[in-house]
Amino acid sequence: MLSRLVPAPLVRLFARPYVAGYSMEAALTSAAELLEAPRLLSTLDLLGEHVTEREQVDANLATYERLIDALGERARFPDRAARPTVSVKPSAFTTGDQRAAFELIRGLAERARAREVGLTIDMEDHPWTDMTIERAVALFHDGFDVGTVLQSRLNRYREDAAAIPAGMRVRLVIGIYREPAEIATTDKREMKARLLEMAATLLDAGAFVEFATHDEAIVERFARELAPRAAERCEVQMLLGVPRGAIQERLLQGAFGVPLPVRLYVPFGIRKADATAYLRRRMDENPRMALDVLRNLARRR
Ligand SMILES: Cc1cc2nc3c(=O)[nH]c(=O)nc-3n(C[C@H](O)[C@H](O)[C@H](O)COP(=O)(O)OP(=O)(O)OC[C@H]3O[C@@H](n4cnc5c(N)ncnc54)[C@H](O)[C@@H]3O)c2cc1C
């Protein structure tokens, strides 16, 4: 992968817009700034998945607990509707046993409920799919404000959509992980068509659809063709740092028919190695970014 050629400090320097910073405070500041005009919502994510040591699990858990407590402070984010949510990756909470990860996530969901903070369980690669959907739906049925993520590249996408109950939040993405050809499509156009199909199905089934893509043509189709069915159950989500300011403003203003909320995914690191790994994944996904970094590196020499 091209991104492996770029030294870690340079990855962090050039890709800085993608990460809020290297402390919880930096993430909270970023969320507060996004809420100033044009009122972008946010979901905060600690970079630290695929851990190998127990201490790292404990550290991730402690950071999320502090984060949820800080978000629940009314002075900072008094408006419940505008309060940032948190996003968690199950592999950040285990060195192997998947069930153990979801036990810890249940604890976080309890804390989040007490502080009136929404929680989303991100979707990782396919060994996690079944349990993530099952546990997220179970938490939702138990009365927690818990949502999850479905990936349209997976051939099981229709069954996954059918598993989401009315009222639950569900983020729809194409999926970032390269999955085996037997279980997923590699055709991006197909992924995008499935994304729209899932959004239609889920809106009709009463779910709250968080439509997450940077493909402006697809976002526009979602906003024009599908969101008017139930605009109060629609939101568009994008990653911090991907330059999409113009369309975000247009969505907020209702330029495509109905005004839609926009939420940015705001990752923050505590350990720089975790942030570097995240940024490398972004570079692999968008090789032009890796090329820009390499070009800048060459110019400095
Ligand atoms: C809010 C949010 C949460 C997500 N959560 C998950 C998750 O839980 N699990 C999961 O598997 N995936 C997740 N993803 C990633 C997602 O699955 C895609 O990999 C990613 O969004 C890129 O696909 P795209 O739909 O934007 O389309 P693409 O066709 O990849 O991109 C559309 C356009 O946007 C540009 N673009 C896309 N990404 C970037 C980038 N990082 N930097 C610069 N330009 C870019 C492309 O160059 C292209 O022009 C999430 C994405 C978002 C926006």
The ligand as a Tripos MOL2 file, in Angstrom:
@<TRIPOS>MOLECULE
LIG
   53    58     1     0     0
SMALL
NO_CHARGES

@<TRIPOS>ATOM
      1 C1        -19.7820    9.2740    9.0270 C.3       1 LIG1
      2 C2        -19.1280    8.0330    8.4870 C.ar      1 LIG1
      3 C3        -19.0040    6.9230    9.3000 C.ar      1 LIG1
      4 C4        -18.4750    5.7330    8.7870 C.ar      1 LIG1
      5 N1        -18.4800    4.6080    9.5630 N.ar      1 LIG1
      6 C5        -18.0680    3.4330    9.0090 C.ar      1 LIG1
      7 C6        -18.1830    2.2070    9.7280 C.ar      1 LIG1
      8 O1        -18.6430    2.1410   10.8570 O.2       1 LIG1
      9 N2        -17.7500    1.0720    9.1040 N.ar      1 LIG1
     10 C7        -17.2400    1.0620    7.8270 C.ar      1 LIG1
     11 O2        -16.9090    0.0100    7.2980 O.2       1 LIG1
     12 N3        -17.1080    2.2300    7.1500 N.ar      1 LIG1
     13 C8        -17.5110    3.3960    7.7050 C.ar      1 LIG1
     14 N4        -17.3900    4.5520    6.9830 N.ar      1 LIG1
     15 C9        -16.5870    4.5640    5.7280 C.3       1 LIG1
     16 C10       -17.4080    4.2370    4.5250 C.3       1 LIG1
     17 O3        -17.7700    2.8800    4.5620 O.3       1 LIG1
     18 C11       -16.6260    4.5220    3.2360 C.3       1 LIG1
     19 O4        -15.4740    3.7390    3.2310 O.3       1 LIG1
     20 C12       -16.2130    5.9640    3.0390 C.3       1 LIG1
     21 O5        -17.2430    6.8250    3.4300 O.3       1 LIG1
     22 C13       -15.8660    6.2430    1.5410 C.3       1 LIG1
     23 O6        -16.9440    5.9260    0.7290 O.3       1 LIG1
     24 P1        -17.9430    7.0040    0.0720 P.3       1 LIG1
     25 O7        -19.3270    6.4800    0.2290 O.co2     1 LIG1
     26 O8        -17.6930    8.3550    0.6000 O.co2     1 LIG1
     27 O9        -17.6990    6.9040   -1.4840 O.3       1 LIG1
     28 P2        -16.3970    7.0240   -2.3570 P.3       1 LIG1
     29 O10       -16.8200    6.6710   -3.7360 O.co2     1 LIG1
     30 O11       -15.2700    6.2560   -1.7630 O.co2     1 LIG1
     31 O12       -16.0530    8.5500   -2.2970 O.3       1 LIG1
     32 C14       -16.8390    9.5640   -2.8980 C.3       1 LIG1
     33 C15       -15.9600   10.7840   -3.0990 C.3       1 LIG1
     34 O13       -15.4880   11.2680   -1.8290 O.3       1 LIG1
     35 C16       -14.0570   11.2500   -1.7970 C.3       1 LIG1
     36 N5        -13.6120   10.6940   -0.5460 N.ar      1 LIG1
     37 C17       -14.1180    9.6060    0.0700 C.ar      1 LIG1
     38 N6        -13.4610    9.3550    1.2160 N.ar      1 LIG1
     39 C18       -12.5180   10.3130    1.3030 C.ar      1 LIG1
     40 C19       -11.5020   10.6030    2.2440 C.ar      1 LIG1
     41 N7        -11.3550    9.8790    3.3580 N.pl3     1 LIG1
     42 N8        -10.7280   11.6860    2.0060 N.ar      1 LIG1
     43 C20       -10.8900   12.4680    0.9170 C.ar      1 LIG1
     44 N9        -11.8270   12.2440   -0.0110 N.ar      1 LIG1
     45 C21       -12.6160   11.1800    0.1830 C.ar      1 LIG1
     46 C22       -13.6120   10.3350   -2.9210 C.3       1 LIG1
     47 O14       -12.3550   10.7090   -3.4170 O.3       1 LIG1
     48 C23       -14.7080   10.4980   -3.9390 C.3       1 LIG1
     49 O15       -14.4800   11.6300   -4.7420 O.3       1 LIG1
     50 C24       -17.9560    5.7200    7.4590 C.ar      1 LIG1
     51 C25       -18.0650    6.8560    6.6650 C.ar      1 LIG1
     52 C26       -18.6530    7.9900    7.1460 C.ar      1 LIG1
     53 C27       -18.7940    9.1700    6.2350 C.3       1 LIG1
@<TRIPOS>BOND
     1     1     2 1
     2     2     3 ar
     3     2    52 ar
     4     3     4 ar
     5     4     5 ar
     6     4    50 ar
     7     5     6 ar
     8     6     7 ar
     9     6    13 1
    10     7     8 2
    11     7     9 ar
    12     9    10 ar
    13    10    11 2
    14    10    12 ar
    15    12    13 ar
    16    13    14 ar
    17    14    15 1
    18    14    50 ar
    19    15    16 1
    20    16    17 1
    21    16    18 1
    22    18    19 1
    23    18    20 1
    24    20    21 1
    25    20    22 1
    26    22    23 1
    27    23    24 1
    28    24    25 2
    29    24    26 1
    30    24    27 1
    31    27    28 1
    32    28    29 2
    33    28    30 1
    34    28    31 1
    35    31    32 1
    36    32    33 1
    37    33    34 1
    38    33    48 1
    39    34    35 1
    40    35    36 1
    41    35    46 1
    42    36    37 ar
    43    36    45 ar
    44    37    38 ar
    45    38    39 ar
    46    39    40 ar
    47    39    45 ar
    48    40    41 1
    49    40    42 ar
    50    42    43 ar
    51    43    44 ar
    52    44    45 ar
    53    46    47 1
    54    46    48 1
    55    48    49 1
    56    50    51 ar
    57    51    52 ar
    58    52    53 1
@<TRIPOS>SUBSTRUCTURE
     1 LIG1         1 GROUP 0 **** ****
